[in-house]
């Protein structure tokens, strides 16, 4: 009789242990899916960050080009203004 009680307790313990293992495994698979989603999001964020850095470099280059163009326009305007003011008779004879 005592043997059956011991066997019953051991079997009940194994059933409870099995149920606990199954519950933990279910949670581990959910955690694994969540981890994969997070890794995917991280990869996407890294790609976006690289794209943003490239865009920032492009904007800086465009700003530099715009500054250079503004300086050149100012030089051209200054040159035209000086030539028109000093030598109006000569500038009328020139075709440009």
C-alpha positions in Angstrom: 0.0 0.0 0.0 2.8 2.4 0.9 4.5 1.5 -2.4 1.4 2.7 -4.4 1.3 6.0 -2.5 4.9 6.6 -3.2 4.4 5.7 -6.9 1.3 8.0 -7.0 3.2 10.9 -5.4 6.1 10.4 -7.9 3.8 10.2 -10.9 1.8 13.3 -9.7 5.1 15.1 -9.2 6.2 14.2 -12.8 2.9 15.3 -14.2 3.2 18.7 -12.4 6.8 19.0 -13.5 5.7 18.2 -17.1 2.9 20.8 -16.9 5.4 23.4 -15.6 7.9 22.6 -18.4 5.2 22.9 -21.0 4.1 26.3 -19.7 7.7 27.5 -19.6 8.3 26.2 -23.2 5.2 28.0 -24.4 6.5 31.3 -22.8 9.9 30.7 -24.3 8.5 30.4 -27.8 6.6 33.6 -27.3 9.7 35.3 -26.0 11.6 33.9 -29.0 9.0 35.4 -31.4 9.2 38.7 -29.6 13.0 38.6 -29.8 12.9 38.0 -33.5 10.5 40.9 -34.0 12.8 43.2 -31.9 15.8 42.1 -34.0 13.9 42.9 -37.2 12.9 46.3 -35.8 16.5 47.0 -34.8 17.7 46.1 -38.3 15.1 48.4 -39.8 16.1 51.2 -37.4 19.8 50.8 -38.3 18.9 51.0 -42.0 16.8 54.1 -41.4 19.6 55.6 -39.3 22.1 55.0 -42.2 19.7 56.6 -44.6 19.2 59.6 -42.4 23.0 60.0 -42.1 23.3 59.9 -45.9 20.5 62.4 -46.3 22.2 64.6 -43.7 25.4 64.5 -45.7 23.5 65.3 -48.9 21.8 68.3 -47.2 25.2 69.6 -46.0 26.7 69.3 -49.5 23.7 71.1 -50.9 24.0 73.9 -48.4 27.7 74.2 -49.3 26.8 74.4 -53.0 24.2 77.0 -52.3 26.6 79.1 -50.3 29.2 78.9 -53.1 26.5 79.8 -55.7 25.4 82.7 -53.6 28.9 84.0 -53.4 29.4 83.6 -57.1 26.1 85.5 -57.8 27.3 88.2 -55.5 30.6 88.5 -57.3 28.9 88.6 -60.7 26.4 91.2 -59.5 29.3 93.3 -58.0 31.2 93.0 -61.3 28.2 94.1 -63.4 27.5 96.9 -61.0 31.0 98.2 -61.2 31.3 98.0 -65.0 27.9 99.7 -65.5 28.7 102.5 -63.2 32.2 103.4 -64.3 32.2 102.9 -68.1 28.7 103.3 -69.4 29.9 104.4 -72.8 32.1 101.4 -73.2 29.5 98.9 -71.9 27.0 100.2 -74.5 29.5 99.3 -77.3 30.1 95.8 -75.9 27.7 93.1 -77.1 27.4 91.4 -73.8 
